[in-house]
Amino acid sequence: MTPLPLITERLLLREFRMEDEAAIDAYASDPEVTKHRSWGPNDLQTTRSVLRQWVLDQKQRPRTSIPLGIELHLLPAKVDFR
């Protein structure tokens, strides 16, 4: 069993969801971001296909890869009103 999501003071690492498509496509389709990668830049259909496969792979056991989404996760600040 994968211990996800992983939460730190600043980050949330979680499984990808189909709702992440627009965010993934924003970087995967950018030639500047992908110029030193072996893939990309992607078109929307390629991004959608890769994401769909990642989501399907999450159900496989044993898992051979675990791609993760990373979110900025700031814990609420403690405020002292004294």
Backbone torsions as a table, in degrees:
resi	resn	phi	psi	omega
1	MET	NA	134.4	-179.6
2	THR	-85.6	127.7	-179.0
3	PRO	-80.8	68.4	-178.4
4	LEU	-118.6	148.5	3.2
5	PRO	-77.6	157.6	172.6
6	LEU	-101.5	127.2	-175.6
7	ILE	-123.2	127.6	173.5
8	THR	-116.2	-175.4	178.2
9	GLU	-61.7	-30.6	-174.7
10	ARG	-117.8	-18.5	-173.3
11	LEU	-129.2	151.0	171.6
12	LEU	-122.8	117.7	176.0
13	LEU	-106.1	125.3	-173.6
14	ARG	-145.4	166.6	174.4
15	GLU	-65.1	150.7	175.0
16	PHE	-72.4	153.6	174.9
17	ARG	-128.2	156.6	178.7
18	MET	-60.1	-24.7	178.4
19	GLU	-67.4	-11.3	179.3
20	ASP	-82.8	-1.0	-173.8
21	GLU	-52.5	-49.9	-176.4
22	ALA	-63.2	-41.7	-179.6
23	ALA	-66.5	-42.3	179.1
24	ILE	-66.0	-43.8	-179.1
25	ASP	-63.6	-31.8	179.7
26	ALA	-59.4	-39.0	177.9
27	TYR	-92.9	-34.5	-176.3
28	ALA	-70.1	-20.5	179.8
29	SER	-96.1	-1.6	-176.6
30	ASP	-88.5	115.2	-179.2
31	PRO	-59.0	-32.2	179.4
32	GLU	-67.8	-38.7	180.0
33	VAL	-70.4	-36.5	-172.1
34	THR	-98.9	3.4	-172.5
35	LYS	-63.9	-24.2	178.5
36	HIS	-107.1	17.2	179.3
37	ARG	-103.7	160.6	177.0
38	SER	-82.0	-2.9	179.8
39	TRP	-129.5	165.0	172.4
40	GLY	81.4	173.4	-1.3
41	PRO	-68.4	146.0	-176.7
42	ASN	-90.9	150.8	165.5
43	ASP	-89.5	170.2	-176.0
44	LEU	-59.6	-39.1	-179.5
45	GLN	-63.0	-40.0	178.1
46	THR	-66.0	-45.5	177.5
47	THR	-58.4	-45.9	-179.6
48	ARG	-61.1	-42.5	-179.7
49	SER	-64.9	-45.2	178.9
50	VAL	-62.9	-46.3	179.9
51	LEU	-62.0	-43.6	178.5
52	ARG	-58.2	-42.3	179.7
53	GLN	-66.3	-41.2	177.3
54	TRP	-58.9	-43.5	-179.0
55	VAL	-65.5	-41.6	176.8
56	LEU	-64.5	-41.3	-179.4
57	ASP	-62.5	-24.3	179.7
58	GLN	-61.7	-23.1	-177.9
59	LYS	-90.5	-9.3	-176.6
60	GLN	-80.2	143.3	174.0
61	ARG	-134.7	130.7	-4.9
62	PRO	-73.7	157.3	178.2
63	ARG	-87.5	138.4	179.0
64	THR	-101.6	-13.2	174.9
65	SER	-154.1	154.8	179.9
66	ILE	-136.8	78.0	175.1
67	PRO	-69.1	138.6	-175.9
68	LEU	-126.4	145.5	169.7
69	GLY	-86.1	143.7	-179.8
70	ILE	-120.4	126.6	177.4
71	GLU	-121.6	144.6	170.8
72	LEU	-69.4	128.8	-175.0
73	HIS	-134.5	99.3	-179.9
74	LEU	-99.1	123.8	176.7
75	LEU	-69.0	146.4	179.8
76	PRO	-58.1	137.6	178.7
77	ALA	-75.2	144.8	175.4
78	LYS	-83.2	130.4	-178.8
79	VAL	-116.0	128.2	179.5
80	ASP	-105.8	115.0	-176.9
81	PHE	-97.1	20.9	-179.7
82	ARG	-69.0	NA	NA
